[in-house]
Structures are given as structure tokens and as C-alpha cells.
Amino acid sequence: MGSVWRQRRRIAERIRWWWVVLATAAVLAAVGITLALLLPQTTSKQEQIEVVRTALAAGAGVGAAITVLLAFRRQQHHEEATERTDYDASERRITELYTKAVEQLGSDQAPVRLGGLHALERLGQSAAAHRQTIVDVICAYLRMPYSPPADSDPNNVRRQELQVRKTAERILILHLCDSRLPIDGQAVAADIRFWDGMRVDLNHATLTTGDFNQLHISEADFTNATFISKASFDDAEFAGETSFNGAAFTGEAQFFRSTFNDKATFDGATFSENAQFLQATFTGTASFNSATFTGVLMFDQATISGDAWFRETTLARSSFQDTRFFRIVRFEETKFTDVAWFRDAKFADEARFSQAAFAKNANFTDARFKGKASFDKTVFDGEASFFRAQFASAAVFTDARFKGSAIFYSARFAQGASFHSARALVTTSGGVAASSWPSGWEVELASDGWATLREA
């Protein structure tokens, strides 16, 4: 470090000598130019003396200007040096505070760890440039292996650790959730507690609080995270890619009015209780492949502008009423173990339900399919209602199986609809249970208890 400062001083001295040389040259040039311009025009000795005086005055003026400039430069250098000194001192202090806080997080005493978390929070509030690093440290702490204590667990150490982790989560919630709401359409003043543009990495983290309403972050990684209580992300906004792949929601999961501005993936996630995505907005791809929904899934009035993937997903009671899908929708090999509602759903592109299985009623009343609708090899164990549904492109029900009533009354089909080899279960009265088949198709009864659809 000393050699660097010596080199800087040598450079500064050279610059000063150059300034002296340039200043001298400028003064001499001013005198010379003045004499060259005025002296030839003189006719008397007195006039020549006046010209010399004028030239010397011009040189003095230039010299004075250069002196002021040099003084300004010296003052500027002094201020810059003072600023650098203050900055270095501040950075050293921040580094010391940060290092001490991180050391406290490694303590085996819960109160010491709590002190470390609060120290990091204060540092982040006062030093905006270090907020992402502080968020990374807190997230890293939450990613550490942890098993919550049972209600009857007398282990005091585990209970203390639970309080530490709750504190860590509350710090993230306090500074990453923007609680401001517009008043009468007008934006409100910025909340000084809010840290904008942060990235969150909670991969494999065990989260105890789960109250992330109005979370606003740039990127989020909740891969394989475990939410041991209700997880609420109402009005949250995810600016970048978001991953909940493999996440376990042991309580309710709420994403009411949440906005995903990039790809959002929930592949392999498990929802043990109700999951709500009411009025959620997905600007990019929304992927729920192989996810499991044990409770009720509410996707009503949601908007998915990118591809929607629900392949090999297991759904209990589910509702996609008035949901808008703007690109390809894939429910291939999906298992609907309870009632499924797609009433008023809008499919702007392909809708693929190939080999899906509906264990109970499937309601597609007033659904709109603009692209190809594929229900080939789909099994409907309950009532399948396509009442007033509209198919603007090819509708394929090849090899589909209808074990309950099939309602296609007032449905509208474009040319190319196919029910080839589709079969319906015959009731004991010899008919197909209260079914209304599309115009141009009829059932041919068979001895095995099934009726095959064929074109009339």
C-alpha cells in the first residue's frame, strides 16, 4: 500500500511541475502576443512604454487567472482526498460491523445470534450498497438444516433456534415486502424500510412464518423449501424467474393477485391444504408439472400469458373458472381426483387433456377453445359437461371414455371434430346415461356394457 501512495505522490509532483511550466509559457505568450499586436502601431517612445505596460498587465492577468485555477485544483484535490479518506474509514467500519455480525450468527448462543441478525439489519438500512449481501447472509442462515420442535418437545435449544429463525424471516419480510398501496390511484411516498430489487435464495430452507404478502423481489428461489405453516404471497410481485420446484406447503398456500413477470415453476411441489391462485397473473410460462394438490385448488380469474404446464399433476377439487390461457395448455396424464371446474375458461391456443383422468364431474360449461382441443384417451368417470362450449378449431375425443353422463347440448364444433373410437358406458336401462351427443354422432350399443360413438 505504501508503494502505491508513493507512486501517486510522484505523479502528483510531476503534474504540478507541468502546471508551472504551462503557466510560465502562458504568461510569456500573453506578453509576446500583446507586444506583437500593439508595438508596430506606436509612433513615439511614450506609446511604446504604454504598450509594454499593457503587455505586462495582460501577462499578470493571465498569471492571476492561472493562480486562481491552481488554487481551485488544489482545493479540489484536497476535497477528493478527504472524501477518499472518509469513504475508506466508512468502508472499514462497515466491514468490521459486518464481520462481527456474521461471527455472532455462528455462535452457539441464541441471544448472540439474534444480536447478529439485528446488527445486519441496521447495517443494511444504513448502507444500501450492502443490502443484497446482507439478504444473502440471512437466506444462507435459513438454508441451514433445521427441524422444528414438536409442541411437547422439552428441548429448549430447539425452541430458541425457532425464535432466531422467526426473527430472520421477519427481517426479510419487513424489508422485502412493499406494504405501500396506491391511494385513489395515486402512488404513495416511498417506504424507507423497503429494499428494492433484491434476490432471494431460500433453496431447501425451512420457513416458519410464511407471511410474504406484497413481497417485491427481482428473483426468487424457493426450490425444495418447506413451509411449516400457512404460506401467504398475496399481492406479491416476482420480477424475474421464480422457482418453487419441489416446495412443500404443509399449510394453506395463498397467491391471491400475485404477479409473476417471468417464468414461474412449481414442478413437483406438494400442497397439503388449499391452494389459491385467484386472479394471479403469469406473464411467462407457468409450470406445475408433477405437482400434487391434496386440498382445493382455486385458479379462478387467473391469467397465464405464457405456456401453462400441468402434466402428470394430481389435483383434488379444482377450479379454473374464467381462467384465461393465452398459449399452449397441457394437462396430459393429469389426475383429477375430485370435481374439476373449467366453466367460462378461455383457451386461446392448444388445450391438451390427452390421457387425463377425471374421477368425478368435469365441468367445461361455456368454455371457449380457439385452438385445437385434445381429449384423446381421456377418461371421464363422472359427468362430463361441455354445455354451450365452443370449439373454434379441431376437437379430438378419440378413444375417450365416458362412464357418466356426457353433456354436449348447445356445444358448437368446427369442422374436423373427432369422436372416433370414443366409448360411453351403457346404463342398466339400456341407454347411455342422460347424454346429449354432438350433432352428427350417435352411439352403437355393444354387448360388453359400452357404447361406441360413430358418425351418423
The 8 nearest C-alpha neighbors of each residue, nearest first, counted from 0:
[[1, 3, 2, 4, 5, 6, 7, 8],
 [2, 0, 4, 3, 5, 6, 7, 8],
 [1, 3, 5, 4, 0, 6, 7, 8],
 [4, 2, 6, 0, 1, 5, 7, 8],
 [3, 5, 7, 1, 6, 2, 8, 0],
 [6, 4, 2, 8, 7, 3, 1, 9],
 [5, 7, 3, 9, 4, 8, 2, 10],
 [6, 8, 4, 10, 5, 9, 11, 3],
 [9, 7, 11, 5, 10, 6, 12, 4],
 [10, 8, 12, 6, 11, 7, 13, 5],
 [9, 11, 7, 13, 8, 12, 14, 6],
 [10, 12, 8, 14, 9, 13, 7, 15],
 [13, 11, 15, 9, 14, 10, 8, 16],
 [12, 14, 16, 10, 15, 11, 17, 9],
 [13, 15, 11, 17, 12, 16, 18, 10],
 [14, 16, 18, 12, 17, 13, 11, 19],
 [17, 15, 19, 13, 18, 14, 20, 12],
 [16, 18, 20, 14, 19, 15, 21, 13],
 [17, 19, 15, 21, 16, 20, 22, 14],
 [20, 18, 16, 22, 17, 21, 23, 15],
 [21, 19, 17, 23, 22, 18, 24, 16],
 [20, 22, 24, 18, 19, 23, 25, 17],
 [21, 23, 25, 19, 24, 20, 18, 26],
 [24, 22, 26, 20, 25, 21, 19, 27],
 [23, 25, 21, 27, 22, 26, 28, 20],
 [24, 26, 28, 22, 23, 27, 21, 29],
 [27, 25, 58, 29, 23, 28, 24, 62],
 [28, 26, 30, 24, 29, 25, 31, 23],
 [27, 29, 25, 31, 26, 30, 24, 32],
 [28, 30, 26, 58, 32, 27, 31, 25],
 [31, 29, 54, 27, 58, 33, 28, 32],
 [30, 32, 28, 34, 33, 29, 27, 35],
 [31, 33, 35, 29, 34, 30, 28, 36],
 [34, 32, 54, 36, 30, 35, 31, 37],
 [35, 33, 38, 31, 37, 32, 36, 54],
 [36, 34, 32, 33, 37, 38, 31, 39],
 [35, 37, 33, 34, 32, 38, 39, 40],
 [38, 36, 34, 40, 39, 35, 33, 50],
 [37, 39, 34, 40, 41, 35, 36, 50],
 [40, 38, 41, 37, 36, 35, 34, 42],
 [39, 41, 38, 37, 42, 36, 46, 47],
 [42, 40, 38, 39, 46, 43, 47, 37],
 [43, 41, 40, 46, 44, 47, 39, 45],
 [44, 42, 46, 45, 41, 47, 48, 40],
 [43, 45, 47, 46, 48, 42, 41, 49],
 [46, 44, 48, 47, 43, 49, 42, 41],
 [45, 47, 49, 43, 48, 44, 41, 50],
 [48, 46, 44, 50, 49, 45, 41, 51],
 [47, 49, 45, 51, 46, 50, 52, 44],
 [50, 48, 46, 52, 47, 51, 53, 45],
 [51, 49, 53, 47, 52, 48, 54, 46],
 [52, 50, 54, 48, 53, 49, 55, 47],
 [51, 53, 49, 55, 50, 54, 56, 48],
 [52, 54, 50, 56, 51, 55, 49, 57],
 [55, 53, 30, 51, 57, 33, 56, 52],
 [54, 56, 58, 52, 57, 53, 30, 59],
 [57, 55, 59, 53, 58, 54, 60, 52],
 [58, 56, 60, 54, 59, 55, 29, 53],
 [57, 59, 26, 55, 61, 30, 29, 56],
 [58, 60, 62, 56, 57, 61, 63, 55],
 [61, 59, 57, 63, 62, 58, 56, 64],
 [62, 60, 64, 58, 63, 59, 26, 65],
 [61, 63, 59, 65, 60, 64, 26, 66],
 [64, 62, 66, 60, 65, 61, 59, 67],
 [65, 63, 61, 67, 66, 62, 68, 60],
 [64, 66, 68, 62, 63, 67, 69, 61],
 [65, 67, 63, 69, 64, 68, 62, 70],
 [68, 66, 70, 64, 65, 69, 71, 63],
 [67, 69, 65, 71, 66, 70, 72, 64],
 [70, 68, 72, 66, 71, 67, 65, 73],
 [69, 71, 67, 73, 68, 72, 66, 74],
 [70, 72, 68, 74, 69, 73, 75, 67],
 [73, 71, 75, 69, 74, 70, 76, 68],
 [74, 72, 70, 76, 75, 71, 77, 69],
 [73, 75, 77, 71, 72, 76, 70, 78],
 [74, 76, 72, 78, 77, 73, 71, 79],
 [77, 75, 79, 73, 78, 74, 80, 72],
 [76, 78, 74, 80, 75, 79, 73, 81],
 [79, 77, 81, 75, 80, 76, 82, 74],
 [80, 78, 82, 76, 81, 77, 83, 75],
 [79, 81, 83, 77, 82, 78, 76, 84],
 [82, 80, 78, 84, 79, 83, 85, 77],
 [81, 83, 79, 85, 84, 80, 86, 78],
 [84, 82, 86, 80, 81, 85, 87, 79],
 [83, 85, 81, 87, 82, 86, 80, 88],
 [84, 86, 82, 88, 83, 87, 89, 81],
 [87, 85, 83, 89, 88, 84, 82, 90],
 [86, 88, 90, 84, 89, 85, 83, 91],
 [87, 89, 85, 91, 86, 90, 84, 92],
 [90, 88, 86, 92, 91, 87, 85, 93],
 [89, 91, 93, 87, 92, 88, 94, 86],
 [90, 92, 94, 88, 89, 93, 87, 95],
 [91, 93, 89, 95, 90, 94, 96, 88],
 [94, 92, 90, 96, 95, 91, 97, 89],
 [95, 93, 97, 91, 92, 96, 98, 90],
 [94, 96, 92, 98, 93, 97, 99, 91],
 [97, 95, 93, 99, 94, 98, 100, 92],
 [96, 98, 94, 100, 99, 95, 93, 101],
 [99, 97, 95, 101, 100, 96, 94, 102],
 [98, 100, 102, 96, 97, 101, 95, 103],
 [101, 99, 115, 103, 97, 102, 98, 118],
 [102, 100, 104, 98, 103, 99, 97, 115],
 [101, 103, 99, 105, 100, 104, 98, 106],
 [102, 104, 115, 100, 106, 112, 105, 101],
 [105, 103, 112, 101, 102, 115, 106, 100],
 [106, 104, 102, 103, 107, 101, 112, 108],
 [105, 107, 103, 108, 104, 112, 111, 102],
 [106, 108, 109, 105, 112, 111, 104, 103],
 [107, 109, 106, 111, 110, 112, 105, 103],
 [108, 110, 112, 111, 159, 113, 160, 107],
 [111, 109, 113, 112, 108, 114, 163, 159],
 [110, 112, 114, 113, 109, 108, 103, 106],
 [113, 111, 104, 115, 109, 103, 114, 110],
 [114, 112, 110, 116, 115, 111, 163, 109],
 [113, 115, 111, 117, 112, 116, 118, 110],
 [116, 114, 100, 103, 112, 118, 113, 104],
 [117, 115, 119, 113, 118, 114, 120, 112],
 [116, 118, 120, 114, 119, 115, 121, 113],
 [117, 119, 115, 121, 120, 116, 100, 114],
 [120, 118, 122, 116, 117, 121, 123, 100],
 [119, 121, 117, 123, 118, 122, 124, 116],
 [122, 120, 124, 118, 123, 119, 117, 125],
 [121, 123, 119, 125, 120, 124, 126, 118],
 [124, 122, 130, 126, 120, 121, 125, 127],
 [123, 125, 121, 122, 126, 120, 127, 192],
 [124, 126, 122, 123, 127, 121, 120, 129],
 [127, 125, 123, 128, 129, 124, 122, 130],
 [128, 126, 130, 129, 123, 125, 124, 194],
 [127, 129, 126, 130, 131, 123, 132, 125],
 [130, 128, 127, 132, 131, 126, 123, 133],
 [131, 129, 123, 133, 127, 132, 128, 134],
 [130, 132, 134, 133, 129, 197, 135, 198],
 [131, 133, 135, 130, 129, 134, 136, 128],
 [132, 134, 130, 136, 135, 131, 137, 129],
 [135, 133, 131, 137, 136, 132, 138, 130],
 [134, 136, 132, 138, 133, 137, 139, 131],
 [137, 135, 139, 133, 134, 138, 132, 140],
 [138, 136, 140, 134, 139, 135, 133, 167],
 [139, 137, 141, 135, 140, 136, 201, 134],
 [138, 140, 136, 142, 137, 141, 135, 143],
 [139, 141, 137, 138, 142, 143, 136, 104],
 [142, 140, 138, 143, 139, 204, 137, 164],
 [143, 141, 204, 139, 140, 203, 201, 138],
 [142, 144, 141, 140, 145, 139, 204, 203],
 [145, 143, 142, 146, 204, 205, 141, 203],
 [144, 146, 143, 147, 205, 142, 204, 141],
 [145, 147, 148, 144, 205, 157, 161, 149],
 [148, 146, 145, 149, 161, 157, 158, 207],
 [149, 147, 152, 157, 158, 146, 150, 154],
 [148, 150, 152, 151, 147, 153, 146, 158],
 [151, 149, 152, 148, 153, 147, 158, 154],
 [150, 152, 149, 153, 148, 154, 158, 155],
 [151, 153, 149, 154, 150, 148, 155, 158],
 [154, 152, 155, 151, 158, 150, 148, 149],
 [155, 153, 152, 156, 157, 158, 148, 159],
 [154, 156, 158, 157, 153, 159, 152, 160],
 [155, 157, 159, 158, 154, 160, 109, 161],
 [158, 156, 160, 159, 155, 154, 148, 161],
 [157, 159, 161, 155, 160, 156, 148, 154],
 [160, 158, 156, 162, 161, 157, 109, 155],
 [159, 161, 163, 157, 162, 158, 164, 156],
 [160, 162, 158, 164, 159, 163, 165, 157],
 [163, 161, 165, 159, 160, 164, 166, 158],
 [162, 164, 160, 166, 161, 165, 113, 167],
 [165, 163, 167, 161, 166, 162, 160, 168],
 [166, 164, 162, 168, 167, 163, 169, 161],
 [165, 167, 169, 163, 164, 168, 162, 170],
 [168, 166, 164, 170, 165, 169, 163, 137],
 [167, 169, 165, 171, 170, 166, 172, 164],
 [168, 170, 172, 166, 171, 167, 173, 165],
 [171, 169, 173, 167, 168, 172, 166, 174],
 [172, 170, 168, 169, 174, 173, 175, 167],
 [171, 173, 169, 175, 170, 176, 174, 211],
 [174, 172, 170, 171, 169, 175, 176, 192],
 [173, 175, 193, 194, 171, 192, 172, 176],
 [176, 174, 172, 171, 194, 214, 193, 173],
 [177, 175, 214, 213, 172, 215, 174, 178],
 [176, 178, 179, 213, 193, 214, 215, 175],
 [179, 177, 176, 213, 180, 190, 212, 214],
 [180, 178, 177, 181, 187, 190, 189, 188],
 [179, 181, 178, 182, 187, 186, 177, 185],
 [182, 180, 186, 185, 184, 187, 183, 179],
 [181, 183, 185, 184, 180, 186, 187, 179],
 [184, 182, 185, 181, 186, 180, 187, 179],
 [183, 185, 182, 181, 186, 180, 187, 179],
 [186, 184, 182, 181, 183, 187, 180, 188],
 [187, 185, 181, 182, 184, 188, 180, 179],
 [188, 186, 181, 185, 189, 179, 182, 180],
 [187, 189, 190, 186, 179, 191, 181, 185],
 [190, 188, 191, 187, 179, 193, 192, 186],
 [189, 191, 192, 193, 188, 179, 177, 178],
 [192, 190, 193, 189, 194, 124, 174, 188],
 [191, 193, 190, 174, 194, 173, 124, 175],
 [194, 192, 174, 191, 190, 175, 177, 195],
 [195, 193, 174, 175, 192, 197, 196, 130],
 [194, 196, 197, 193, 216, 175, 215, 217],
 [197, 195, 217, 216, 198, 194, 215, 218],
 [196, 198, 216, 217, 195, 131, 199, 194],
 [199, 197, 218, 217, 216, 219, 200, 196],
 [198, 200, 219, 220, 218, 201, 197, 138],
 [199, 201, 220, 202, 138, 219, 221, 198],
 [202, 200, 221, 204, 220, 138, 142, 203],
 [201, 203, 222, 221, 204, 200, 224, 220],
 [204, 202, 224, 223, 142, 222, 201, 205],
 [205, 203, 142, 224, 201, 202, 141, 206],
 [206, 204, 225, 224, 226, 207, 203, 145],
 [207, 205, 226, 208, 225, 204, 209, 227],
 [206, 208, 227, 209, 228, 226, 165, 205],
 [209, 207, 210, 206, 165, 228, 168, 230],
 [208, 210, 230, 211, 207, 231, 229, 206],
 [209, 211, 231, 208, 212, 230, 232, 172],
 [212, 210, 232, 214, 231, 209, 172, 213],
 [211, 213, 232, 233, 214, 210, 235, 231],
 [214, 212, 235, 234, 176, 177, 233, 178],
 [213, 215, 176, 235, 211, 212, 175, 236],
 [216, 214, 236, 176, 235, 175, 237, 213],
 [217, 215, 197, 196, 237, 218, 198, 238],
 [216, 218, 238, 239, 196, 198, 197, 237],
 [219, 217, 239, 198, 240, 216, 241, 199],
 [218, 220, 241, 199, 198, 200, 221, 242],
 [219, 221, 200, 242, 222, 201, 202, 241],
 [220, 222, 243, 202, 201, 224, 242, 223],
 [221, 223, 202, 244, 243, 224, 220, 242],
 [224, 222, 246, 245, 203, 202, 244, 221],
 [223, 225, 203, 246, 204, 221, 222, 202],
 [226, 224, 247, 205, 246, 206, 227, 248],
 [227, 225, 206, 248, 228, 249, 247, 205],
 [226, 228, 249, 207, 225, 206, 250, 248],
 [229, 227, 250, 226, 207, 249, 230, 209],
 [228, 230, 250, 251, 209, 252, 231, 226],
 [231, 229, 209, 252, 210, 251, 253, 228],
 [230, 232, 253, 210, 211, 233, 212, 252],
 [233, 231, 212, 254, 211, 235, 253, 234],
 [232, 234, 255, 212, 254, 235, 257, 231],
 [235, 233, 257, 213, 256, 212, 255, 232],
 [236, 234, 213, 214, 257, 232, 233, 212],
 [235, 237, 258, 215, 257, 214, 259, 238],
 [236, 238, 259, 216, 239, 217, 260, 215],
 [239, 237, 217, 260, 216, 236, 218, 261],
 [240, 238, 218, 217, 261, 237, 260, 241],
 [241, 239, 262, 261, 218, 263, 219, 242],
 [240, 242, 263, 219, 220, 218, 262, 239],
 [243, 241, 264, 220, 244, 221, 222, 263],
 [242, 244, 265, 222, 221, 246, 264, 245],
 [245, 243, 265, 266, 222, 242, 246, 268],
 [244, 246, 268, 223, 267, 222, 266, 243],
 [247, 245, 223, 268, 224, 243, 244, 222],
 [246, 248, 225, 269, 268, 249, 226, 224],
 [249, 247, 270, 226, 250, 269, 271, 225],
 [248, 250, 271, 227, 247, 226, 228, 270],
 [251, 249, 229, 228, 248, 272, 271, 252],
 [250, 252, 229, 272, 273, 274, 230, 253],
 [253, 251, 274, 230, 231, 229, 275, 273],
 [252, 254, 231, 275, 255, 232, 274, 233],
 [255, 253, 232, 276, 233, 257, 275, 256],
 [254, 256, 233, 277, 276, 257, 253, 279],
 [257, 255, 279, 278, 234, 233, 277, 254],
 [256, 258, 234, 235, 279, 254, 255, 233],
 [259, 257, 236, 280, 279, 281, 260, 237],
 [258, 260, 281, 237, 261, 282, 236, 280],
 [261, 259, 282, 238, 237, 258, 239, 283],
 [262, 260, 283, 240, 239, 259, 282, 263],
 [261, 263, 283, 284, 240, 285, 241, 264],
 [262, 264, 241, 285, 242, 240, 284, 261],
 [263, 265, 286, 242, 266, 285, 243, 244],
 [264, 266, 244, 243, 287, 268, 286, 267],
 [267, 265, 244, 287, 288, 268, 290, 264],
 [266, 268, 290, 245, 289, 244, 265, 288],
 [267, 269, 245, 246, 290, 265, 266, 244],
 [270, 268, 291, 247, 290, 248, 292, 271],
 [271, 269, 292, 248, 272, 293, 291, 247],
 [270, 272, 293, 249, 294, 248, 269, 250],
 [273, 271, 294, 251, 250, 270, 293, 274],
 [274, 272, 294, 295, 251, 296, 252, 275],
 [273, 275, 252, 296, 253, 251, 295, 297],
 [276, 274, 297, 253, 277, 254, 296, 255],
 [275, 277, 254, 298, 255, 279, 297, 278],
 [276, 278, 255, 298, 299, 279, 275, 301],
 [279, 277, 301, 300, 256, 255, 276, 299],
 [278, 280, 256, 301, 257, 276, 277, 258],
 [281, 279, 258, 302, 301, 303, 259, 257],
 [280, 282, 303, 259, 283, 304, 302, 258],
 [283, 281, 260, 304, 261, 259, 305, 303],
 [284, 282, 305, 261, 262, 281, 304, 260],
 [283, 285, 305, 306, 262, 307, 263, 286],
 [286, 284, 307, 263, 264, 308, 306, 262],
 [285, 287, 308, 264, 288, 265, 307, 266],
 [288, 286, 266, 265, 309, 290, 308, 264],
 [287, 289, 266, 309, 310, 290, 312, 286],
 [290, 288, 312, 267, 311, 266, 310, 287],
 [291, 289, 267, 268, 312, 288, 287, 266],
 [290, 292, 313, 269, 312, 270, 314, 293],
 [293, 291, 270, 314, 294, 313, 315, 269],
 [294, 292, 271, 315, 270, 272, 291, 314],
 [295, 293, 272, 273, 292, 271, 315, 296],
 [294, 296, 273, 316, 317, 274, 315, 297],
 [295, 297, 317, 274, 275, 273, 318, 316],
 [298, 296, 275, 318, 299, 276, 277, 317],
 [299, 297, 319, 276, 277, 301, 318, 296],
 [298, 300, 320, 319, 277, 301, 322, 297],
 [301, 299, 322, 278, 321, 277, 320, 298],
 [300, 302, 278, 279, 322, 299, 298, 277],
 [303, 301, 280, 323, 322, 281, 324, 304],
 [302, 304, 281, 324, 305, 280, 325, 282],
 [305, 303, 325, 282, 283, 281, 302, 326],
 [306, 304, 284, 283, 326, 303, 282, 307],
 [305, 307, 284, 327, 326, 328, 285, 308],
 [308, 306, 328, 285, 286, 284, 329, 327],
 [307, 309, 286, 329, 287, 310, 288, 328],
 [310, 308, 288, 330, 287, 312, 329, 286],
 [309, 311, 288, 330, 331, 312, 333, 308],
 [312, 310, 333, 332, 289, 288, 331, 309],
 [311, 313, 289, 333, 290, 310, 309, 288],
 [314, 312, 291, 334, 333, 292, 335, 290],
 [315, 313, 335, 292, 336, 334, 291, 312],
 [314, 316, 337, 336, 293, 335, 317, 292],
 [317, 315, 337, 295, 338, 339, 296, 314],
 [318, 316, 296, 339, 295, 315, 297, 340],
 [317, 319, 340, 297, 320, 298, 339, 296],
 [320, 318, 299, 298, 341, 322, 340, 321],
 [319, 321, 299, 342, 341, 322, 344, 318],
 [320, 322, 344, 343, 300, 299, 319, 323],
 [323, 321, 300, 344, 301, 319, 320, 299],
 [324, 322, 345, 302, 344, 303, 325, 301],
 [323, 325, 346, 303, 326, 345, 347, 302],
 [326, 324, 347, 304, 348, 303, 323, 346],
 [325, 327, 348, 306, 305, 324, 347, 304],
 [326, 328, 349, 306, 348, 350, 307, 329],
 [329, 327, 307, 350, 351, 308, 306, 349],
 [328, 330, 351, 308, 331, 309, 310, 350],
 [331, 329, 352, 309, 310, 333, 351, 332],
 [330, 332, 353, 352, 310, 333, 355, 329],
 [333, 331, 355, 354, 311, 310, 330, 353],
 [332, 334, 311, 355, 312, 331, 330, 310],
 [335, 333, 313, 356, 336, 355, 314, 312],
 [334, 336, 357, 314, 337, 315, 356, 358],
 [335, 337, 315, 358, 334, 314, 357, 359],
 [338, 336, 316, 315, 359, 335, 358, 339],
 [337, 339, 316, 360, 359, 361, 317, 340],
 [340, 338, 361, 317, 318, 316, 362, 360],
 [339, 341, 318, 362, 342, 319, 361, 320],
 [342, 340, 363, 319, 320, 344, 362, 343],
 [341, 343, 320, 364, 363, 344, 340, 366],
 [344, 342, 366, 321, 365, 320, 341, 345],
 [343, 345, 321, 322, 366, 341, 342, 320],
 [346, 344, 323, 367, 324, 366, 322, 347],
 [345, 347, 368, 324, 348, 367, 369, 325],
 [348, 346, 325, 369, 324, 370, 326, 345],
 [349, 347, 370, 326, 327, 346, 369, 325],
 [350, 348, 370, 327, 371, 372, 328, 351],
 [351, 349, 328, 372, 327, 329, 373, 371],
 [350, 352, 373, 329, 353, 330, 328, 372],
 [353, 351, 330, 331, 374, 355, 373, 354],
 [352, 354, 331, 374, 375, 355, 377, 351],
 [355, 353, 377, 376, 332, 331, 352, 375],
 [354, 356, 332, 333, 377, 352, 353, 331],
 [355, 357, 378, 334, 377, 335, 358, 379],
 [358, 356, 335, 379, 359, 380, 378, 334],
 [359, 357, 380, 336, 337, 335, 381, 356],
 [360, 358, 381, 338, 337, 357, 380, 361],
 [359, 361, 381, 382, 338, 383, 362, 339],
 [362, 360, 383, 339, 340, 338, 382, 384],
 [361, 363, 340, 384, 364, 341, 342, 383],
 [364, 362, 341, 385, 342, 366, 384, 365],
 [363, 365, 386, 342, 385, 366, 362, 388],
 [366, 364, 388, 343, 387, 342, 363, 386],
 [365, 367, 343, 388, 344, 363, 364, 342],
 [368, 366, 345, 389, 346, 388, 344, 369],
 [367, 369, 390, 346, 370, 391, 389, 345],
 [370, 368, 391, 347, 392, 348, 346, 390],
 [371, 369, 348, 349, 392, 368, 347, 372],
 [370, 372, 349, 393, 392, 394, 350, 373],
 [373, 371, 394, 350, 349, 351, 395, 370],
 [372, 374, 351, 395, 352, 375, 353, 394],
 [375, 373, 396, 353, 352, 377, 395, 376],
 [374, 376, 397, 396, 353, 377, 399, 398],
 [377, 375, 399, 398, 354, 353, 397, 374],
 [378, 376, 354, 399, 355, 375, 374, 353],
 [377, 379, 400, 356, 399, 357, 380, 401],
 [380, 378, 357, 401, 381, 400, 402, 356],
 [381, 379, 402, 358, 359, 403, 357, 378],
 [382, 380, 359, 360, 403, 379, 358, 402],
 [381, 383, 360, 404, 403, 405, 361, 384],
 [384, 382, 405, 361, 360, 406, 362, 404],
 [383, 385, 406, 362, 386, 363, 405, 364],
 [386, 384, 363, 407, 364, 388, 406, 387],
 [385, 387, 364, 407, 408, 388, 384, 410],
 [388, 386, 410, 409, 365, 364, 385, 389],
 [389, 387, 365, 410, 366, 385, 386, 364],
 [390, 388, 411, 367, 410, 368, 391, 412],
 [389, 391, 368, 412, 392, 413, 411, 369],
 [392, 390, 369, 413, 368, 389, 412, 370],
 [393, 391, 371, 370, 413, 390, 369, 394],
 [392, 394, 371, 416, 415, 413, 395, 372],
 [395, 393, 416, 372, 371, 373, 417, 390],
 [394, 396, 373, 417, 397, 374, 416, 375],
 [397, 395, 375, 374, 418, 399, 417, 398],
 [396, 398, 375, 419, 418, 421, 399, 395],
 [399, 397, 421, 376, 420, 375, 396, 419],
 [398, 400, 376, 421, 377, 396, 375, 397],
 [401, 399, 378, 422, 423, 379, 421, 377],
 [402, 400, 423, 379, 403, 422, 424, 378],
 [403, 401, 380, 424, 423, 379, 381, 400],
 [404, 402, 381, 382, 401, 380, 432, 405],
 [403, 405, 382, 434, 432, 433, 383, 406],
 [404, 406, 434, 383, 384, 382, 435, 407],
 [407, 405, 384, 435, 434, 385, 408, 386],
 [408, 406, 385, 386, 410, 435, 436, 437],
 [407, 409, 386, 410, 435, 406, 387, 436],
 [410, 408, 387, 386, 407, 411, 388, 437],
 [411, 409, 387, 388, 407, 408, 386, 389],
 [412, 410, 389, 390, 388, 409, 413, 387],
 [413, 411, 390, 389, 391, 414, 416, 410],
 [414, 412, 391, 392, 390, 393, 415, 416],
 [413, 415, 416, 412, 393, 392, 391, 394],
 [414, 416, 393, 417, 413, 394, 392, 412],
 [417, 415, 394, 393, 414, 395, 412, 413],
 [416, 418, 395, 419, 396, 397, 415, 394],
 [419, 417, 396, 397, 421, 420, 395, 452],
 [418, 420, 397, 421, 417, 398, 453, 452],
 [421, 419, 398, 397, 422, 451, 418, 452],
 [422, 420, 398, 399, 418, 397, 419, 452],
 [421, 423, 451, 400, 450, 452, 420, 401],
 [422, 424, 401, 450, 449, 402, 400, 425],
 [425, 423, 449, 402, 450, 448, 401, 431],
 [424, 426, 431, 449, 448, 430, 429, 450],
 [427, 425, 428, 429, 430, 431, 432, 424],
 [428, 426, 429, 425, 430, 448, 431, 432],
 [429, 427, 426, 430, 425, 431, 432, 448],
 [428, 430, 427, 426, 425, 431, 444, 448],
 [431, 429, 426, 425, 428, 432, 427, 433],
 [430, 432, 425, 426, 434, 433, 424, 423],
 [431, 433, 404, 434, 426, 430, 403, 425],
 [434, 432, 404, 431, 435, 405, 406, 430],
 [433, 435, 405, 404, 432, 406, 431, 436],
 [436, 434, 406, 407, 408, 405, 437, 433],
 [435, 437, 407, 434, 440, 438, 406, 441],
 [438, 436, 407, 440, 439, 435, 408, 410],
 [437, 439, 440, 436, 441, 455, 435, 407],
 [438, 440, 455, 454, 437, 441, 436, 453],
 [441, 439, 454, 455, 453, 438, 437, 452],
 [440, 442, 452, 453, 455, 454, 443, 439],
 [443, 441, 452, 451, 450, 453, 444, 440],
 [442, 444, 451, 450, 452, 445, 441, 453],
 [443, 445, 450, 442, 449, 451, 446, 425],
 [446, 444, 450, 447, 449, 448, 443, 451],
 [445, 447, 448, 444, 449, 450, 425, 443],
 [448, 446, 445, 449, 450, 444, 425, 424],
 [447, 449, 425, 446, 424, 445, 450, 444],
 [450, 448, 424, 425, 423, 447, 445, 422],
 [449, 451, 444, 423, 443, 422, 445, 442],
 [450, 452, 422, 443, 442, 421, 420, 423],
 [453, 451, 442, 441, 421, 422, 443, 420],
 [452, 454, 440, 441, 442, 455, 451, 419],
 [455, 453, 440, 439, 441, 452, 418, 419],
 [454, 440, 439, 441, 453, 438, 442, 452]]
